């Protein structure tokens, strides 16, 4: 099963904006979806955010969708 990692934006949560909708749409398409509540979104520190992502194992064909600040974090990772 393919995986999808959805990363919300600055001051967001896993329930913000369009994340619940996108999660359900991907699950319909047989993705295992992770939408973690990311740490320190009110006062983010880039290095801490990158460290948080170290716990996720992704493979070819998996997708990452990042919003706002987390686009920069993902690229740094």
DRENTORKOL-3810 file (N, C-alpha, C; in nm, 4 decimals):
REM DRENTORKOL-3810
@n.u->0.0839; n.v->-0.1176; n.w->0.0000; ca.u->0.0000; ca.v->0.0000; ca.w->0.0000; c.u->0.0889; c.v->0.1246; c.w->0.0000
@n.u->0.0563; n.v->0.2202; n.w->-0.0854; ca.u->0.1322; ca.v->0.3445; ca.w->-0.0897; c.u->0.0956; c.v->0.4315; c.w->0.0301
@n.u->0.1892; n.v->0.5191; n.w->0.0660; ca.u->0.1671; ca.v->0.6081; ca.w->0.1796; c.u->0.1631; c.v->0.7525; c.w->0.1327
@n.u->0.0920; n.v->0.8339; n.w->0.2110; ca.u->0.0902; ca.v->0.9777; ca.w->0.1886; c.u->0.1153; c.v->1.0454; c.w->0.3226
@n.u->0.2015; n.v->1.1435; n.w->0.3205; ca.u->0.2333; ca.v->1.2220; ca.w->0.4388; c.u->0.1862; c.v->1.3647; c.w->0.4118
@n.u->0.0920; n.v->1.4128; n.w->0.4928; ca.u->0.0373; ca.v->1.5470; ca.w->0.4770; c.u->0.0889; c.v->1.6333; c.w->0.5911
@n.u->0.1490; n.v->1.7457; n.w->0.5565; ca.u->0.2112; ca.v->1.8335; ca.w->0.6556; c.u->0.1392; c.v->1.9682; c.w->0.6560
@n.u->0.0721; n.v->1.9995; n.w->0.7655; ca.u->-0.0037; ca.v->2.1243; ca.w->0.7746; c.u->0.0886; c.v->2.2441; c.w->0.7902
@n.u->0.0324; n.v->2.3625; n.w->0.7810; ca.u->0.1126; ca.v->2.4841; ca.w->0.7826; c.u->0.1321; c.v->2.5450; c.w->0.9203
@n.u->0.1939; n.v->2.6590; n.w->0.9189; ca.u->0.2235; ca.v->2.7386; ca.w->1.0377; c.u->0.0942; c.v->2.7621; c.w->1.1156
@n.u->0.0965; n.v->2.7380; n.w->1.2444; ca.u->-0.0172; ca.v->2.7529; ca.w->1.3363; c.u->-0.1351; c.v->2.6627; c.w->1.3012
@n.u->-0.1128; n.v->2.5604; n.w->1.2206; ca.u->-0.2190; ca.v->2.4697; ca.w->1.1807; c.u->-0.2211; c.v->2.3433; c.w->1.2644
@n.u->-0.3168; n.v->2.2571; n.w->1.2330; ca.u->-0.3275; ca.v->2.1246; ca.w->1.2943; c.u->-0.3654; c.v->2.0243; c.w->1.1858
@n.u->-0.3721; n.v->1.8993; n.w->1.2226; ca.u->-0.4123; ca.v->1.7955; ca.w->1.1278; c.u->-0.5581; c.v->1.8106; c.w->1.0856
@n.u->-0.6347; n.v->1.8896; n.w->1.1588; ca.u->-0.7759; ca.v->1.9123; ca.w->1.1267; c.u->-0.8004; c.v->2.0466; c.w->1.0581
@n.u->-0.6944; n.v->2.1207; n.w->1.0266; ca.u->-0.7079; ca.v->2.2526; ca.w->0.9642; c.u->-0.7424; c.v->2.2414; c.w->0.8163
@n.u->-0.8121; n.v->2.3420; n.w->0.7692; ca.u->-0.8369; ca.v->2.3662; ca.w->0.6267; c.u->-0.8875; c.v->2.2417; c.w->0.5550
@n.u->-0.8141; n.v->2.1990; n.w->0.4531; ca.u->-0.8570; ca.v->2.0910; ca.w->0.3646; c.u->-0.7935; c.v->1.9565; c.w->0.3982
@n.u->-0.7224; n.v->1.9481; n.w->0.5088; ca.u->-0.6537; ca.v->1.8224; ca.w->0.5414; c.u->-0.7481; c.v->1.7055; c.w->0.5682
@n.u->-0.8575; n.v->1.7222; n.w->0.6435; ca.u->-0.9490; ca.v->1.6081; ca.w->0.6617; c.u->-1.0085; c.v->1.5593; c.w->0.5287
@n.u->-1.0442; n.v->1.6524; n.w->0.4415; ca.u->-1.0999; ca.v->1.6151; ca.w->0.3110; c.u->-0.9964; c.v->1.5380; c.w->0.2283
@n.u->-0.8743; n.v->1.5911; n.w->0.2201; ca.u->-0.7709; ca.v->1.5260; ca.w->0.1398; c.u->-0.7368; c.v->1.3883; c.w->0.1955
@n.u->-0.7324; n.v->1.3767; n.w->0.3260; ca.u->-0.7050; ca.v->1.2466; ca.w->0.3886; c.u->-0.8082; c.v->1.1434; c.w->0.3444
@n.u->-0.9353; n.v->1.1788; n.w->0.3498; ca.u->-1.0397; ca.v->1.0832; ca.w->0.3108; c.u->-1.0339; c.v->1.0517; c.w->0.1616
@n.u->-1.0023; n.v->1.1503; n.w->0.0776; ca.u->-0.9898; ca.v->1.1254; ca.w->-0.0659; c.u->-0.8749; c.v->1.0295; c.w->-0.0964
@n.u->-0.7646; n.v->1.0439; n.w->-0.0290; ca.u->-0.6513; ca.v->0.9539; ca.w->-0.0510; c.u->-0.6798; c.v->0.8129; c.w->0.0010
@n.u->-0.7495; n.v->0.8033; n.w->0.1130; ca.u->-0.7837; ca.v->0.6712; ca.w->0.1670; c.u->-0.8762; c.v->0.5953; c.w->0.0721
@n.u->-0.9644; n.v->0.6652; n.w->0.0061; ca.u->-1.0515; ca.v->0.6022; ca.w->-0.0949; c.u->-0.9668; c.v->0.5406; c.w->-0.2059
@n.u->-0.8525; n.v->0.6021; n.w->-0.2322; ca.u->-0.7628; ca.v->0.5569; ca.w->-0.3386; c.u->-0.6535; c.v->0.4628; c.w->-0.2856
@n.u->-0.6768; n.v->0.4043; n.w->-0.1711; ca.u->-0.5919; ca.v->0.3013; ca.w->-0.1117; c.u->-0.4564; c.v->0.3515; c.w->-0.0654
@n.u->-0.4517; n.v->0.4733; n.w->-0.0152; ca.u->-0.3301; ca.v->0.5237; ca.w->0.0466; c.u->-0.3409; c.v->0.5089; c.w->0.1978
@n.u->-0.2317; n.v->0.4759; n.w->0.2602; ca.u->-0.2194; ca.v->0.4839; ca.w->0.4051; c.u->-0.1753; c.v->0.6276; c.w->0.4332
@n.u->-0.2599; n.v->0.7051; n.w->0.5016; ca.u->-0.2371; ca.v->0.8489; ca.w->0.5135; c.u->-0.1959; c.v->0.8855; c.w->0.6555
@n.u->-0.0876; n.v->0.9633; n.w->0.6657; ca.u->-0.0402; ca.v->1.0169; ca.w->0.7925; c.u->-0.0581; c.v->1.1683; c.w->0.7908
@n.u->-0.1284; n.v->1.2199; n.w->0.8912; ca.u->-0.1462; ca.v->1.3645; ca.w->0.9062; c.u->-0.1137; c.v->1.3980; c.w->1.0520
@n.u->0.0139; n.v->1.4044; n.w->1.0846; ca.u->0.0518; ca.v->1.4275; ca.w->1.2245; c.u->0.0276; c.v->1.5729; c.w->1.2657
@n.u->0.0005; n.v->1.5912; n.w->1.3935; ca.u->0.0014; ca.v->1.7261; ca.w->1.4496; c.u->0.1482; c.v->1.7602; c.w->1.4744
@n.u->0.1961; n.v->1.8544; n.w->1.3992; ca.u->0.3380; ca.v->1.8862; ca.w->1.3992; c.u->0.3753; c.v->1.9718; c.w->1.5191
@n.u->0.4987; n.v->1.9597; n.w->1.5670; ca.u->0.5399; ca.v->2.0292; ca.w->1.6891; c.u->0.5690; c.v->2.1781; c.w->1.6675
@n.u->0.5447; n.v->2.2558; n.w->1.7704; ca.u->0.5873; ca.v->2.3963; ca.w->1.7765; c.u->0.5445; c.v->2.4790; c.w->1.6562
@n.u->0.4194; n.v->2.4651; n.w->1.6128; ca.u->0.3778; ca.v->2.5388; ca.w->1.4933; c.u->0.3546; c.v->2.6871; c.w->1.5202
@n.u->0.3409; n.v->2.7269; n.w->1.6457; ca.u->0.3254; ca.v->2.8697; ca.w->1.6755; c.u->0.4589; c.v->2.9422; c.w->1.6713
@n.u->0.5651; n.v->2.8740; n.w->1.7130; ca.u->0.7003; ca.v->2.9323; ca.w->1.7110; c.u->0.7977; c.v->2.8272; c.w->1.6568
@n.u->0.7903; n.v->2.7988; n.w->1.5269; ca.u->0.8700; ca.v->2.6896; ca.w->1.4709; c.u->1.0195; c.v->2.7197; c.w->1.4671
@n.u->1.0962; n.v->2.6141; n.w->1.4914; ca.u->1.2415; ca.v->2.6171; ca.w->1.4774; c.u->1.2739; c.v->2.5116; c.w->1.3712
@n.u->1.3321; n.v->2.5559; n.w->1.2611; ca.u->1.3517; ca.v->2.4705; ca.w->1.1446; c.u->1.4187; c.v->2.3377; c.w->1.1781
@n.u->1.5249; n.v->2.3406; n.w->1.2564; ca.u->1.5975; ca.v->2.2166; ca.w->1.2885; c.u->1.5088; c.v->2.1179; c.w->1.3642
@n.u->1.4255; n.v->2.1667; n.w->1.4557; ca.u->1.3345; ca.v->2.0789; ca.w->1.5309; c.u->1.2297; c.v->2.0180; c.w->1.4387
@n.u->1.1828; n.v->2.0968; n.w->1.3441; ca.u->1.0820; ca.v->2.0469; ca.w->1.2508; c.u->1.1407; c.v->1.9368; c.w->1.1618
@n.u->1.2622; n.v->1.9582; n.w->1.1147; ca.u->1.3289; ca.v->1.8584; ca.w->1.0312; c.u->1.3521; c.v->1.7301; c.w->1.1113
@n.u->1.3956; n.v->1.7418; n.w->1.2361; ca.u->1.4153; ca.v->1.6243; ca.w->1.3217; c.u->1.2867; c.v->1.5443; c.w->1.3373
@n.u->1.1747; n.v->1.6115; n.w->1.3465; ca.u->1.0461; ca.v->1.5441; ca.w->1.3606; c.u->1.0193; c.v->1.4497; c.w->1.2422
@n.u->1.0602; n.v->1.4906; n.w->1.1237; ca.u->1.0343; ca.v->1.4097; ca.w->1.0041; c.u->1.1198; c.v->1.2841; c.w->0.9964
@n.u->1.2253; n.v->1.2751; n.w->1.0749; ca.u->1.3127; ca.v->1.1582; ca.w->1.0704; c.u->1.2411; c.v->1.0284; c.w->1.1036
@n.u->1.1272; n.v->1.0349; n.w->1.1707; ca.u->1.0547; ca.v->0.9144; ca.w->1.2082; c.u->0.9703; c.v->0.8543; c.w->1.0970
@n.u->0.9618; n.v->0.9204; n.w->0.9827; ca.u->0.8771; ca.v->0.8715; ca.w->0.8745; c.u->0.9603; c.v->0.8039; c.w->0.7669
@n.u->0.9218; n.v->0.6828; n.w->0.7321; ca.u->0.9886; ca.v->0.6075; ca.w->0.6264; c.u->0.8992; c.v->0.6098; c.w->0.5031
@n.u->0.9524; n.v->0.6637; n.w->0.3938; ca.u->0.8768; ca.v->0.6723; ca.w->0.2702; c.u->0.9494; c.v->0.5951; c.w->0.1609
@n.u->0.8717; n.v->0.5479; n.w->0.0635; ca.u->0.9252; ca.v->0.4669; ca.w->-0.0451; c.u->0.8859; c.v->0.5262; c.w->-0.1783
@n.u->0.9452; n.v->0.4783; n.w->-0.2841; ca.u->0.9103; ca.v->0.5228; ca.w->-0.4184; c.u->0.7602; c.v->0.5048; c.w->-0.4388
@n.u->0.6965; n.v->0.6074; n.w->-0.4897; ca.u->0.5517; ca.v->0.6024; ca.w->-0.5118; c.u->0.4719; c.v->0.6654; c.w->-0.4000
@n.u->0.5346; n.v->0.6858; n.w->-0.2849; ca.u->0.4669; ca.v->0.7556; ca.w->-0.1752; c.u->0.4641; c.v->0.9049; c.w->-0.2069
@n.u->0.3705; n.v->0.9764; n.w->-0.1456; ca.u->0.3606; ca.v->1.1192; ca.w->-0.1731; c.u->0.3690; c.v->1.2004; c.w->-0.0448
@n.u->0.4159; n.v->1.3223; n.w->-0.0617; ca.u->0.4230; ca.v->1.4182; ca.w->0.0477; c.u->0.3532; c.v->1.5441; c.w->-0.0007
@n.u->0.2604; n.v->1.5931; n.w->0.0787; ca.u->0.1928; ca.v->1.7181; ca.w->0.0477; c.u->0.2149; c.v->1.8096; c.w->0.1668
@n.u->0.2845; n.v->1.9203; n.w->0.1416; ca.u->0.3180; ca.v->2.0135; ca.w->0.2489; c.u->0.2545; c.v->2.1486; c.w->0.2202
@n.u->0.2170; n.v->2.2162; n.w->0.3271; ca.u->0.1531; ca.v->2.3472; ca.w->0.3160; c.u->0.2332; c.v->2.4494; c.w->0.3953
@n.u->0.2496; n.v->2.5681; n.w->0.3402; ca.u->0.3068; ca.v->2.6820; ca.w->0.4098; c.u->0.4513; c.v->2.6514; c.w->0.4519
@n.u->0.4835; n.v->2.6779; n.w->0.5769; ca.u->0.6185; ca.v->2.6587; ca.w->0.6294; c.u->0.6713; c.v->2.5188; c.w->0.6040
@n.u->0.5856; n.v->2.4203; n.w->0.6044; ca.u->0.6316; ca.v->2.2817; ca.w->0.5931; c.u->0.6860; c.v->2.2481; c.w->0.4552
@n.u->0.6579; n.v->2.3304; n.w->0.3541; ca.u->0.7240; ca.v->2.3106; ca.w->0.2244; c.u->0.8742; c.v->2.3298; c.w->0.2414
@n.u->0.9119; n.v->2.4343; n.w->0.3118; ca.u->1.0534; ca.v->2.4615; ca.w->0.3369; c.u->1.1152; c.v->2.3520; c.w->0.4238
@n.u->1.0439; n.v->2.3074; n.w->0.5237; ca.u->1.0940; ca.v->2.2012; ca.w->0.6130; c.u->1.1175; c.v->2.0739; c.w->0.5320
@n.u->1.0224; n.v->2.0377; n.w->0.4464; ca.u->1.0365; ca.v->1.9152; ca.w->0.3684; c.u->1.1571; c.v->1.9229; c.w->0.2764
@n.u->1.1764; n.v->2.0374; n.w->0.2104; ca.u->1.2918; ca.v->2.0533; ca.w->0.1213; c.u->1.4233; c.v->2.0433; c.w->0.2003
@n.u->1.4261; n.v->2.0982; n.w->0.3203; ca.u->1.5458; ca.v->2.0915; ca.w->0.4047; c.u->1.5733; c.v->1.9476; c.w->0.4486
@n.u->1.4659; n.v->1.8711; n.w->0.4732; ca.u->1.4785; ca.v->1.7330; ca.w->0.5158; c.u->1.5471; c.v->1.6517; c.w->0.4066
END
